[in-house]
């Protein structure tokens, strides 16, 4: 019934007002998230300008704002009885309280001297926790421009044939992928899990989508680029990351452990109509844009979700990030893990290959850490670290427990193996790509 309505809508002519209802918000969303502009001699995207303005406006009060969010994030799982969901939930609840303790320590300058070494707790607090605390809610305010006025449906419908060919997943997953990449992995996983439960995806297809597209949002990518000092080439960095993620996902879908998963779906998508795909895409976009929900209500809902998400992730980012930085500085653990990827850096003749390999390995615990560790490195290493942190997708502080909370049948071990595969493939692509960017663009 829904499909026939879309087909009928695709056949009729659309008014200029209907087209503008899609085009204007989508254009504004693209301007906010993707188009660099120069303000006060700084060239970056409008979202980043707004974050900088808010940071300057808050000044020293930004630390109290971040602390309130972390307090909320530490109390929320207790109120929701999240810890009752199993051992893993108890562990992550404890990590949130560790994050709260660390937040109090950094504000009041308390705790052991080891935490206040360069690029430790204070650096993590100022370079990541406070900017994320400001950026995610602001990004949520403008997110409806990208998500709720038909752009996702337009892009998703147009890319359906590509999704089947490249990733061996149903055409409708294009919408999941775009939603994941533009909004957040949490949104993408919610969509994917619902489709899996309804039989529209097989276990294999759900795994491909969950581990291949549910990466951090565009807003989080801005944080990575800012930390690495790459905002001057933000568009290049974003496109390089998108290209790498697409290629890595296409390859990983065809090799173990994903390729060996069950591929049966009870409600598999039928072959799409070979009619005018552009007309259908426009019709679907207009249908979404015509939704009766007001922009202010959309902003309200998105801001609420953004604040809840920020409260959820900030304590874990601070605790897992600090613990991982201490492990990286005072133990050889990540160096040992990095040896898995060291031959790749040797293959391409990178001088600081061992340092880069070690930094990249920290993305398993928290995806921001490679950016923090390689913040002072050369441009090629910065690009590789940033691209790999995002394209590898899976990390213990957030995305892995979120995937395990769904009904998609992937074990912790399986997710760890997929992380190793994605990270290795990403480095093979990202290193020569980054070298090319530096040689021909920068």
C-alpha positions in Angstrom: 0.0 0.0 0.0 2.8 2.3 1.0 4.8 1.4 -2.2 1.8 2.1 -4.5 1.3 5.5 -2.8 4.9 6.4 -3.5 4.6 5.2 -7.1 1.4 7.3 -7.6 3.2 10.3 -6.0 6.2 9.8 -8.3 3.9 9.9 -11.4 2.3 13.3 -10.6 3.9 16.7 -11.2 5.3 18.4 -8.1 4.8 22.0 -7.4 7.7 24.5 -7.0 6.6 24.9 -3.3 7.0 21.2 -2.7 10.4 21.0 -4.3 11.6 24.1 -2.4 10.3 22.4 0.8 13.0 19.8 0.3 15.7 21.9 -1.4 15.9 24.9 1.0 16.3 23.0 4.3 18.6 20.5 2.7 20.7 23.3 1.2 20.9 25.0 4.6 21.9 21.7 6.3 24.7 21.1 3.8 25.9 24.7 4.3 26.0 24.2 8.1 27.7 20.8 8.1 29.9 20.7 4.9 30.7 24.1 3.4 33.7 26.0 4.9 33.3 29.7 5.3 35.8 32.3 6.6 34.8 34.2 9.8 37.4 36.3 11.8 40.2 34.9 9.6 39.3 31.3 10.4 38.1 29.1 7.6 35.9 26.2 8.8 32.4 24.9 8.5 29.6 27.0 10.1 29.0 24.3 12.8 32.5 24.6 14.0 32.3 28.4 14.0 29.2 28.1 16.3 31.1 25.7 18.6 34.0 28.1 18.9 31.6 31.0 19.6 29.9 29.0 22.3 33.2 28.0 23.9 34.3 31.7 24.0 30.9 32.7 25.3 31.0 30.2 28.2 34.7 30.7 29.0 35.6 29.0 32.3 31.9 28.1 32.8 32.3 25.5 30.1 33.9 23.1 32.6 30.9 23.4 34.9 28.6 22.8 31.9 30.5 19.6 31.1 30.5 18.5 34.7 26.7 18.8 34.8 26.4 16.7 31.7 28.7 14.0 33.2 26.7 14.0 36.5 23.6 13.5 34.4 25.3 10.7 32.4 26.4 9.0 35.6 23.0 9.2 37.3 20.9 8.2 34.2 21.9 4.5 34.1 21.0 4.2 37.8 17.6 5.7 37.2 17.0 3.5 34.1 18.4 0.5 36.0 20.8 -0.1 33.1 23.1 -2.1 35.3 20.5 -4.9 35.6 21.1 -5.8 31.9 24.2 -7.9 32.6 27.8 -7.9 33.5 28.8 -5.6 30.6 26.2 -3.1 31.7 27.6 -3.1 35.2 31.1 -2.5 33.8 30.0 0.5 31.7 28.0 1.9 34.6 31.2 1.8 36.7 33.1 3.5 33.8 30.6 6.3 34.0 31.2 6.9 37.7 35.0 6.8 37.1 34.4 9.5 34.5 32.5 11.5 37.1 35.4 11.2 39.6 37.9 12.2 36.9 35.8 15.2 36.0 35.8 16.4 39.6 39.6 15.8 39.8 40.4 17.8 36.7 38.2 20.8 37.7 39.7 20.9 41.2 43.2 20.0 40.1 43.3 16.9 42.4 44.7 13.5 41.9 48.1 11.9 41.1 50.7 13.8 39.1 50.6 11.1 36.4 47.2 12.3 35.3 48.5 15.8 34.7 51.4 14.9 32.4 51.2 16.5 28.9 48.5 15.0 26.7 46.7 13.3 29.6 43.6 14.2 31.6 43.6 18.0 31.2 44.3 17.7 27.5 41.5 15.1 27.1 39.2 17.4 29.1 39.9 20.5 27.1 40.4 19.0 23.6 37.6 16.5 23.6 35.2 16.4 26.5 34.2 20.2 26.5 34.1 20.5 22.7 32.0 17.3 22.4 29.7 18.5 25.1 29.0 21.7 23.2 29.1 20.4 19.6 26.7 17.4 19.9 23.7 19.5 21.2 24.4 22.3 18.7 24.7 19.7 15.9 21.4 18.1 17.0 19.7 21.5 16.6 20.6 21.7 13.0 20.3 17.9 12.3 16.6 18.1 11.2 17.8 20.1 8.1 19.6 17.1 6.9 17.4 14.3 8.2 13.7 15.5 8.3 13.2 17.2 5.0 13.8 14.4 2.5 17.6 14.5 1.9 18.2 11.1 3.5 15.4 9.6 1.4 16.5 11.3 -1.7 20.1 10.1 -1.4 19.0 6.6 -0.1 16.7 5.9 -3.0 19.2 7.1 -5.6 21.9 4.9 -4.2 19.9 1.7 -3.8 21.4 -0.1 -6.9 24.8 0.8 -5.7 24.1 -0.6 -2.2 23.1 -4.0 -3.7 26.1 -4.1 -6.0 28.8 -2.9 -3.6 27.8 -4.2 -0.2 25.4 -7.2 -0.9 22.6 -5.6 1.2 19.0 -4.7 0.4 18.4 -1.4 -1.4 16.5 0.1 1.6 19.7 -0.1 3.7 20.9 3.0 1.8 18.6 5.0 4.1 20.1 3.2 7.2 23.6 3.9 5.9 23.0 7.6 5.2 21.2 8.1 8.5 24.1 6.4 10.4 26.7 8.5 8.6 24.9 11.8 8.9 23.3 11.5 12.4 24.9 8.8 14.7 25.6 5.1 15.0 22.9 4.9 17.6 20.3 6.1 15.1 21.6 3.7 12.4 21.6 0.7 14.8 18.1 1.4 15.9 16.9 1.4 12.2 19.0 -1.7 11.4 17.8 -3.7 14.4 14.1 -3.0 13.6 14.6 -4.1 10.0 16.4 -7.3 11.2 13.7 -8.1 13.7 11.0 -7.7 11.0 12.9 -10.1 8.7 13.9 -7.5 6.1 17.6 -8.2 6.8 19.4 -11.4 7.3 21.9 -11.7 10.1 24.7 -11.2 7.6 23.1 -8.1 6.1 22.4 -6.6 9.5 26.0 -7.2 10.5 27.3 -5.6 7.3 25.2 -2.5 8.0 25.9 -2.3 11.7 29.7 -2.8 11.4 30.1 -1.0 8.1 28.1 2.2 8.3 27.3 2.9 12.0 30.2 5.2 12.4 30.4 8.4 14.4 28.4 11.3 13.0 29.5 14.2 10.9 29.6 16.3 14.1 32.0 13.9 15.8 34.2 13.9 12.6 34.5 17.6 13.1 35.9 17.0 16.6 38.5 14.6 15.1 39.4 17.0 12.4 39.7 19.9 14.9 41.9 17.8 17.2 44.2 16.9 14.3 44.3 20.5 13.0 42.7 19.4 9.7 39.7 21.8 9.6 41.4 23.8 6.8 40.9 20.7 4.6 37.7 19.5 6.2 35.9 18.7 3.0 38.9 16.7 1.7 39.2 14.9 5.1 35.5 14.1 5.1 35.5 12.8 1.5 38.6 10.7 2.1 37.0 9.2 5.1 33.7 8.5 3.3 35.6 6.9 0.3 37.7 4.7 2.6 34.8 3.6 4.7 32.8 2.6 1.6 35.7 0.6 0.1 36.5 -1.1 3.4 32.9 -2.1 4.0 32.6 -3.5 0.5 35.6 -5.7 1.1 34.8 -6.8 4.7 31.3 -7.8 3.5 32.9 -10.4 1.3 35.5 -12.0 3.8 35.2 -13.7 7.1 33.9 -13.4 9.7 30.9 -11.6 8.1 30.8 -13.6 4.9 30.2 -16.8 6.8 27.1 -15.5 8.7 23.6 -16.7 8.1 22.1 -14.9 5.0 18.4 -16.0 5.4 15.8 -13.3 5.6 12.1 -14.1 5.9 10.8 -10.8 4.5 13.5 -10.1 1.9 13.1 -7.0 -0.3 11.6 -7.6 -3.8 13.4 -6.4 -6.9 12.7 -2.6 -7.2 10.7 -1.2 -10.1 12.8 -0.2 -13.1 10.9 3.0 -13.5 12.2 6.5 -13.1 14.3 6.3 -9.9 14.9 10.0 -9.8 11.1 10.7 -9.8 10.6 8.1 -7.1 13.5 9.6 -5.0 12.0 13.1 -5.3 8.5 11.8 -4.4 9.8 10.1 -1.3 11.7 13.2 -0.3 8.7 15.4 -0.8 6.6 13.0 1.2 8.9 13.3 4.2 9.2 17.1 3.8 5.4 17.4 3.9 5.3 15.8 7.3 3.0 17.9 9.6 5.6 18.0 12.4 6.9 21.6 12.9 10.6 22.5 12.7 10.5 23.8 16.3 9.2 20.4 17.5 11.9 18.6 15.4 14.6 20.8 17.0 13.1 20.2 20.4 13.1 16.4 20.0 16.6 16.4 18.4 18.1 18.6 21.1 16.7 16.4 23.8 18.2 13.3 22.1 21.5 15.2 21.6 21.7 16.1 25.2 20.9 12.6 26.4 23.5 11.2 24.0 26.1 13.7 25.2 25.4 12.8 28.8 25.6 9.1 27.9 29.0 9.3 26.1 30.9 12.0 28.0 31.6 10.1 31.2 32.7 7.0 29.2 34.9 9.0 26.9 36.6 10.6 29.9 37.1 7.4 31.8 38.0 5.0 29.0 40.0 7.7 27.3 42.1 8.5 30.4 42.7 4.8 31.3 43.7 4.1 27.7 46.1 7.1 27.6 47.7 5.9 30.8 48.0 2.4 29.4 49.5 3.9 26.2 52.0 6.0 28.1 53.1 3.7 30.8 52.8 0.2 29.3 53.7 -1.4 26.0 50.2 -2.9 25.6 49.2 -0.8 22.6 52.6 -1.2 21.1 52.1 -4.9 21.1 48.7 -4.5 19.4 50.2 -2.1 17.0 52.6 -4.7 15.7 49.6 -6.2 13.9 49.4 -3.1 11.7 53.2 -2.2 11.7 53.9 -4.3 8.5 51.4 -2.1 6.6 53.2 1.1 7.6 56.5 -0.5 6.6 55.1 -1.5 3.2 54.5 2.2 2.5 57.7 3.4 4.0 56.3 5.6 6.7 59.1 6.8 9.0 57.0 6.9 12.2 55.2 3.6 11.3 55.5 2.1 14.8 54.1 5.2 16.5 51.2 5.4 14.0 50.4 1.7 14.4 50.4 2.0 18.1 48.2 5.1 18.0 45.8 3.5 15.6 45.5 0.4 17.9 44.1 2.7 20.6 40.9 3.3 18.5 39.7 -0.1 19.8 39.2 1.3 23.2 38.1 4.9 22.2 37.9 6.1 18.6 39.2 9.6 19.5 42.5 8.5 21.0 44.5 8.2 17.7 43.6 11.9 17.0 44.8 12.9 20.5 48.0 10.9 20.2 48.9 12.0 16.7 47.9 15.7 17.1 51.5 16.9 16.7 52.5 14.5 13.9 53.0 15.2 10.2 50.0 15.8 8.0 50.1 12.3 6.4 50.1 10.6 9.8 47.3 12.9 11.0 45.1 12.0 8.0 45.8 8.3 8.4 45.0 8.4 12.1 41.8 10.4 11.6 40.5 8.3 8.7 41.4 5.0 10.4 39.7 6.0 13.7 36.5 6.7 11.9 36.5 4.0 9.3 37.3 1.2 11.7 34.0 2.1 13.3 34.1 -0.4 16.3 35.3 0.8 19.7 34.7 -0.5 23.3 33.6 2.8 24.8 30.4 3.1 22.7 29.7 1.4 19.4 30.6 -2.2 20.5 28.3 -2.3 23.5 25.5 -0.6 21.4 25.7 -3.3 18.8 25.8 -6.0 21.4 22.6 -4.5 22.9 20.8 -5.2 19.6 19.4 -8.5 18.5 22.0 -8.8 15.7 23.9 -12.1 16.4 27.5 -10.9 16.7 29.7 -11.8 19.7 32.2 -9.6 21.4 35.0 -11.8 19.9 33.4 -11.4 16.4 33.3 -7.7 16.7 36.9 -7.6 17.8 38.0 -9.6 14.8 35.9 -7.3 12.5 37.7 -4.3 14.1 41.1 -5.8 13.3 40.0 -6.6 9.7 38.6 -3.1 9.1 41.5 -1.3 10.7 44.1 -3.2 8.6 42.1 -2.6 5.4 41.6 1.1 6.2 45.3 1.6 6.7 46.1 -0.1 3.4 43.8 2.4 1.7 44.3 5.5 3.9 48.1 5.6 3.8 48.5 6.0 0.0 45.4 8.2 -0.2 46.8 10.5 2.5 50.1 10.6 0.7 48.3 11.6 -2.5 46.3 14.3 -0.7 49.4 15.8 0.7 51.3 15.7 -2.6 48.6 17.1 -4.8 46.3 19.2 -2.7 48.1 20.5 0.4 
